[in-house]
């Protein structure tokens, strides 16, 4: 779970990196439709708010798989707490990191077209997920309801974010990709209600490099350069952004 403490009238996000026994934990906790809308930061129209709709939560420990490639599609998942890594493994065994979902992000939408999930989703920290069963959205004969509209809206948002990530990984300057990645992470933490200038990255530098299509050495070199320029301060995975404007200029 997240350990949250106040820093300069904001909140700093600090993940747990303990490696537990890989045993899936389930409980009987539920979330209602209003909480799901709030987590997704849904800004569309929901007529009835589906006050009687409740969704089961699923708990994961750091290192556990939330979804596996080829696993039958059973619904969409909303991240309630924690951070994860989405990746695909190619036939030669090489892994490519697609995204780092966090609170409020949607998982599993790649499973809709072939009725099987096409990527691996692994918890980087202890996580709490909310499952929206496929029957709530895609059962034959169902009319379009608020849950379905919300799902389409959230899927569209995730596609836009993936397009942004793709553009990020193909920027001309490798070091600029790292700066832009940190700026985007800052904006994501701010959207979740945490400090945009002081946070701990849940992913490794190797995973960042894989995601950005640069080497581990490039990520470390970019971090060092940004630190030496006084734009950020780095302590292992802890990042303090000292000059947001300078960080943005470094992207160019």
Residue pairs with C-beta under 8 A, 6 or more apart in sequence:
1 16
1 81
1 82
1 126
1 128
2 13
2 14
2 15
2 16
2 81
2 82
2 125
3 14
3 15
3 16
4 11
4 12
4 13
4 14
4 194
5 11
5 12
5 14
6 12
7 195
7 198
8 195
8 198
10 194
10 195
10 196
10 197
10 198
11 193
11 194
11 195
12 194
12 195
12 198
12 199
12 200
13 189
13 192
13 194
13 195
13 199
13 200
14 200
15 82
15 83
15 124
15 125
15 200
15 202
16 62
16 125
16 126
17 62
17 125
17 202
18 62
18 126
19 62
19 63
20 61
20 62
20 63
20 64
21 61
22 61
22 63
22 64
23 61
24 60
24 64
25 59
25 60
25 61
26 58
26 59
27 57
27 59
28 56
29 56
29 57
30 54
30 55
30 56
30 57
31 54
31 55
31 57
31 80
31 130
32 51
32 53
32 54
32 55
33 46
33 49
33 50
33 51
33 53
33 54
33 55
33 146
33 147
34 49
34 51
35 80
35 130
36 55
36 78
36 130
36 132
36 150
37 46
37 49
37 150
39 78
39 79
39 80
39 103
39 104
39 130
40 78
40 104
40 106
40 150
40 153
40 154
40 157
41 104
41 191
42 150
42 153
42 154
44 149
44 150
44 153
45 149
46 146
46 149
46 150
47 146
48 145
48 146
49 146
50 145
50 146
50 147
53 136
53 147
55 130
55 131
55 132
55 133
56 130
56 131
57 80
57 128
57 129
57 130
57 131
58 66
58 77
58 128
58 129
58 130
58 131
59 126
59 127
59 128
59 129
60 66
60 82
60 123
60 126
60 127
60 128
60 129
61 123
61 126
62 123
62 124
62 125
62 126
62 127
63 122
63 123
64 122
64 123
65 120
65 121
65 122
65 123
66 77
66 84
66 107
66 121
66 122
66 123
66 127
66 129
67 77
67 107
67 108
67 111
67 117
67 119
67 120
67 121
68 117
68 120
69 88
69 89
69 117
69 118
69 119
69 120
70 116
70 117
71 111
71 116
71 117
72 115
72 116
73 108
73 111
73 112
73 114
73 115
73 116
73 117
73 134
74 131
74 133
74 134
75 108
75 131
75 132
75 133
75 134
75 135
75 136
75 137
76 106
76 107
76 108
76 109
76 131
76 132
76 134
76 137
76 151
76 154
76 155
77 106
77 107
77 108
77 129
77 130
77 131
77 132
78 104
78 105
78 106
78 107
78 129
78 130
78 132
78 154
79 101
79 102
79 103
79 104
79 105
79 106
79 107
79 127
79 128
79 129
80 103
80 127
80 128
80 129
80 130
81 103
81 126
81 127
81 128
82 102
82 103
82 123
82 124
82 125
82 126
82 127
82 128
83 100
83 101
83 102
83 123
83 124
83 125
83 127
83 202
83 203
84 100
84 101
84 102
84 107
84 121
84 122
84 123
84 124
84 127
85 97
85 99
85 100
85 101
85 121
85 122
85 124
85 203
85 207
86 97
86 98
86 99
86 100
86 101
86 107
86 119
86 120
86 121
87 95
87 96
87 97
87 98
87 119
87 120
87 122
87 210
88 95
88 96
88 98
88 118
88 119
88 120
89 95
89 96
89 120
90 96
95 210
96 210
97 203
97 207
97 210
97 211
98 119
98 162
98 165
98 211
99 105
99 161
99 162
99 165
99 211
100 124
100 202
100 203
100 207
100 211
101 107
101 121
102 188
102 192
102 202
103 192
104 191
104 192
105 158
106 154
106 155
106 157
106 158
107 121
107 129
108 117
108 121
109 154
109 155
109 158
110 117
110 118
110 119
111 117
111 118
112 138
112 155
124 202
124 203
125 202
132 147
132 151
136 147
136 148
137 147
137 148
137 151
142 148
164 184
165 211
168 177
168 180
168 181
168 184
168 212
169 177
169 211
169 212
169 213
170 213
171 177
171 180
171 251
174 212
174 214
174 218
174 222
175 218
175 221
175 222
175 225
175 250
176 250
176 251
176 252
177 212
177 213
177 214
178 208
178 212
178 214
178 218
178 219
178 222
178 223
178 226
179 222
179 226
179 231
179 247
179 248
179 250
179 251
180 251
181 208
181 211
181 212
182 226
182 232
182 239
182 241
182 247
183 244
183 247
183 248
183 251
185 199
185 201
185 239
186 196
186 197
186 199
186 241
186 244
186 247
187 196
189 195
189 196
189 199
190 196
196 241
196 244
197 240
197 241
197 242
197 244
198 238
198 239
198 240
198 241
199 238
199 239
200 237
200 238
200 239
201 208
201 237
201 238
201 239
202 237
203 211
205 216
205 219
205 220
205 223
206 216
206 219
208 219
209 215
209 216
209 218
209 219
212 219
223 232
223 234
224 234
226 232
226 234
226 247
226 250
227 233
227 234
229 246
229 250
230 242
230 243
230 246
231 241
231 242
231 243
231 246
231 247
231 250
232 239
232 240
232 241
232 242
232 247
233 239
233 240
233 242
234 240
241 247
